[in-house]
Amino acid sequence: MFKSDAIFGIFLITECFIGLMGNSLLFILYMYTFLTQPHLKKPIDAIFTHLTLFNFLAIMFKFIAYVTLFFGGRRFLDDVGCKAIWYAYRVSQGLSVCTTLLLSAFQAITVSPTNSKWAWLKSKLSTWVASSFLFFWITNLFIYIQNILVRKVNSNSTVLVSGNSQASCQIQQLEHNYSTALTSVMVIRDVLFVVLMLWTSLYMVCLLYTHHRRAQHVHSPSLSSQPSPESKAIYSIILLVSSFVLFYFLYNFSFYYWFYRSQKNTIWEKITGIISSCYQTICPFVLMKNNKILSTFSSSLSKVRVPISQ
């Protein structure tokens, strides 16, 4: 194993471990609350559960997909396994992105005033969540079929590129027209999602600013300085969207810089691999910060701890 493989491998293991632990913990808390306290279940909690589940799957499949990239050129997967793992990874990552957009749009509609043009959507939100999940599933399963075509096992697993071991599961070049069409579809979808996320986030920021200005005239300064639970939820989602946009641009810059270089350098591919799951790794910790389910679970534990101490 080369030194760079070991260094990047340590970063990969650390990132995946933190992300898997955070998402699995949050997912277990949601499932525990749904089973023991179903009256606390809300439509937005189903979105949170869906998001943490596919964050977990994206990180897990990413770790399997990159294990040969970081830990040497030994063949770890056959051709079918290579295609299946990368396809599952891309689908899980795409569903995570789609669910983030749904979460941002859901919260923006929920906190919109009753006199806004989005108010009529509030009564339909709970029925649209399940249909949105189905639509995202079908869309991502179809879009990422191209990963089955572009991935293959490298027949020569001992090839060295720029002093680094080359992974066995590589991207193969497709016909120019077909590759351009696939790239265009992905770019259009991603740009559309980023624009919608930014638009809903700016809309919520405007609502928060307006609410804050009104609260200053109604309440005392000490009361108005304390954010409401709704404001805390909006802050968390805005922070989540901001994190996604940041890592989205970093990932795309790194990926396209590596992909369109005439001489492939595995250092850039490894950097891209680490950046690709940064959002899924920090996502559960952003959600935990102001999560009612987490506070409810903590209070229930404290109630159990008191009789035991007595």
N, C-alpha and C positions, 0 to 999 in steps of 0.2 A: 504494500500500500504506500502511495506517495504521501509526502508530508501535507500537501494541500488537501488531499482526500481526507486525511485524518482531522485536519482543522475544520473544514467545512462539515465533516461528518458529526463532529461534536456540536456545532451550531445547529445542525439539523435535528439531532436527537434531543437537544435541550428545547428547541422550539416546539417540536412535536409533542414532547412530554408535557410541557406547560399547556399547550392548546388542548390536548386530549383530556387532561385532568380538569381544566376549567370547563370545557363543554360537557363532559360527562357528568360533572358535579351539578351543573345547572339543569341538565336534562333530567337527572334523577330527582332533583328538587321539584321540578314541574310535574313529573309523573307521580311523585309521592303526594303532592297537593291535590292532583286530580283524583286520586284514588281515595284519599282520606278526607278531603274537604272539597267535594265537587261544587259546593255552593260558591266557592271563590273563583271558579273557572270563568274566564272571560274570552271573547273571541281573539283578542290580541295575544293571550297566552298561548293559543294554538300556533300563532305565527312565531312566537319566541321558541316554542318547542321544536317546530319545524326547522328554524334557523340553527339552533344548537345541535340538532341531530345531523344536519348536513355539513355543518362546520366540522363536527367530529369525523364524519365519513371522509370529507375532503382531506383532512390532515392525515388520517390513517392511510388512505390510498396514495397520498403524496409520498409518505414515508416509504411505502413498499415500492413505488415507482422509482424513487431516487436512490434506493439502497445500493444498486449497482453503480450508480454514478459517483457516489461518495466513497464506496468501499471496494473499489477495484473493478477491473474489467471482466471478472469471472461471470460466466453466464448464469444468471439467477432465474430467469423466466424464459420459457419457450415463446414462439411467435404468438400463439393464441393467448398465453398469459400476459405477454407484453401489451397486446392490443386491449385485452379486457381490463387490466389494471388502469391503463391510461384513460380509457373510455369512462370507467367508473369515477376516476378522479376528476375529469373535466365536467362530467354531469353533476357530480356533487358540488363542485366549486361553482358551476353555473346556477344551480338551485340555491346555493347560499347567497349569491348576488341578487337573484330574483326575489328571494324572501326579504332581503334588506330593503329593496325598493318597495315591496308590498307593505313592510312595516312602516316605512317613512310615509307612504301615502295614507295608510290606515290611520296613523296618529294625526296627520294633518287634517283629515276629514273629521276625525273625532273631536278635535279641539276647535274646529271652525265655528264661528258664531251662528246662531239660529237664523239670522237674516242674510247669511252669505249664500252664494249660488251653489255651494257644495252641501248645504244642509240637507237636501233631499236624499243624499247618499247615505246618511247616517243610519237610517232604518234598514238599509240593504247590506250593510257591511258584513254582518254575521253570516248571511247567506252567500256572499261573494267570496269568502275566504276559501272554502273548500273548492269552488270552481276555479279560483285563481291558482291553487296548488295543482289541480289537474292540468290546467293550461301550461303552467311552468314545466311540469313533468314532461308533457308531450313535446313542447318546444325544445327543451334541452336534450331530450333523447334523440330528437331528429337532427338538431344542429351539430351535435358533437359526434355524429357518425363519421365525420371526416377524420377523427382521431384514429379510427380503425384503419383508415387508408394510409395515413402518413406515418404510422409507427410500424417498425419491424425490428426483429432481432438482428443485430450485426453479426454476420457470419464469422468475422475475424475479431474475436474478443481480446486480442493481444495488441491491437493497434494503439500506438501512442500519438497523442496530439498535443503539441506545445509542452512536452514534458509531463503530461498528466495521463492517467489511465482513461481510456475511452469507454463509456458505458455500453452495455450490450443492447439496450433498448433505445434505438435511435430514430430520429425524424428523417424520413426519406423525401427526396424532392419529387414533387408531382409536376404534371404539365402546367405550363405558365398560366394559361387561361383558367384552368380549374383551380389552381392555387390562388389566383387573384380573386375569383368569385367567392371562394371560401373565406378568404381574408376580409373581403368587403362585407359579407354578411355578419361576421363577427364584430367588425369595427362599427358598423351601423347599429347593431344591437347594443353594444357597450356604450357608445356615445349617447344613444337615446336613453338608456338607463341612467347614465351619469347626469344628463341634463334634467331628467325627471326627479332624481334624488336631490339635486341642488335646488330645483324649483320648489319642491315641498319643504326642504329645510329653510330656505329663505322665507317662505310663507309662514312657517312656524316662528321664525325669528321675529317677523313683523308682528305676529299676534302676541308674542311675549312682550315686545316693546310697548305695544298699545296697552296691554293689560297692566304692565308695570306703571305706565304713566297715569292710568286711571286709578290704580290702587294708591298712589301717592296723594291723590286728592280726597280719597275716602277714608283711609286708615291713617293711623299715626305712623311716623317713620320707623319705629321699632317693629310694627306688625308688617308693614309693606316690605321691609328688608328680608323677611323670611319667605323663601319660595314655597309655593303650594306643591302638593304631590303631582299635579298635572304638569307644573313647570319643571319639576325634577325629571319626569318622564321625557318631556320634550328635550331637555338638555342632554339626556343620555342618548336619544336617537340622533340628535344633531351631531353629537360627538362621534357616534357610530358611523354616520354617513360621511363626516369629514375624514375619519380614518380610512374608510373604504376608498374615497376619492384620492387621497394621498398615496396609498399603496397601489391603487389602480394605475396611476400615472407612472410611479416608479417601476412597477412590474412591466408595463408595456414598453417603456423606454429601454429597460434592460433586455427584454425578450427580442424586440425588433432590432436592436443594435447587434445582438448575438446572431439572430437568424439570417440577417441580410449581409453579414460579413462574408467576404470571399473565403477567408480562412477561419474556420470554426475554432474557438478557444473555449475549452470546457470550464475555465474559471468563470466566464460570464454566464454559462449555463447553470453553474452551481449557485452563483449570486441570484440569478433569476428564480431558481428553485426555492431559496430561502425567503425571498421577498413574496413569492406567490401565496404563502400561507400566513403572512404576518397579520392580515386582517382577521382571518379565522381564529388566530391565536389570542388576540386581545379582545375580540368581540364578547366572549362570556364575562370577562372582568368588567367591561363597560356596562353590561346589562345588570350585573350583580350589584353595582354601586347603589342604585335607587330602586331595587326590585322589591315589590311588596311580598312576593312569595318567599324570598329569602328572609325577610324580616319576620314573616309569620312563622317560618320554620324555626328561626332562632328563638322566638318567644315561646313556642311549644316546647322546645328543648329546655328552656329555663324553667318552665312549669313542671317538667318531669324531674329536673335536677333538685328542686326545692323539697318535694316529699322524700326523695332519697337521702338528702342531707339530714332531714329531720329524723 
